[in-house]
């Protein structure tokens, strides 16, 4: 997900995306424990998207904007 796409989401949508990505990361970690990870590069992608969403949420919080 690109940062300009993330900035177009509302706060509620960003929170939902964040929940979904955290669930996916949890599932990936469980797969890693039993050595069944099909796409190991997903760890990097999911963690990066989580960080981007948290950054945008923090920026919106500091600006006091609620889309």
C-alpha positions in Angstrom: 0.0 0.0 0.0 1.3 3.4 -0.9 1.3 6.3 1.5 -0.8 8.5 -0.7 -3.4 5.8 -0.8 -3.4 5.5 2.9 -3.8 9.3 3.4 -7.1 9.1 1.4 -8.7 6.7 4.0 -10.8 8.0 6.9 -9.8 7.4 10.5 -12.3 4.5 10.9 -11.0 2.8 7.7 -7.4 3.2 8.9 -8.3 1.6 12.2 -10.0 -1.3 10.5 -7.0 -1.8 8.2 -4.7 -1.7 11.2 -6.7 -4.4 12.9 -6.7 -6.6 9.8 -2.9 -6.2 9.3 -2.2 -7.0 12.9 -4.3 -10.2 12.5 -2.4 -11.1 9.4 0.9 -10.6 11.1 -0.3 -12.8 14.0 -1.2 -15.5 11.6 2.1 -15.2 9.8 4.0 -15.6 13.1 1.9 -18.7 13.9 2.8 -20.1 10.5 6.5 -19.4 11.1 6.4 -21.4 14.4 5.2 -24.5 12.5 7.4 -23.8 9.5 4.6 -23.4 7.0 5.2 -19.8 5.7 4.4 -19.7 2.0 5.4 -16.1 1.4 8.1 -15.0 3.8 8.3 -11.5 2.2 4.8 -10.8 3.6 6.4 -10.1 7.0 8.2 -7.1 5.6 5.2 -5.9 3.7 2.7 -6.2 6.5 5.1 -4.6 9.1 5.8 -1.7 6.7 2.0 -1.1 6.1 1.3 -1.2 9.8 4.0 1.5 10.4 2.7 3.6 7.6 -0.9 3.5 8.9 0.3 4.3 12.4 2.3 7.3 11.1 -0.7 8.7 9.2 -3.0 8.2 12.3 -0.5 10.0 14.5 -0.2 12.8 12.0 -4.0 13.2 11.9 -4.1 13.1 15.7 -1.6 15.9 16.0 -3.4 18.0 13.4 -6.7 17.4 15.1 -8.3 16.3 11.9 -11.0 13.7 11.8 -11.9 12.8 8.2 
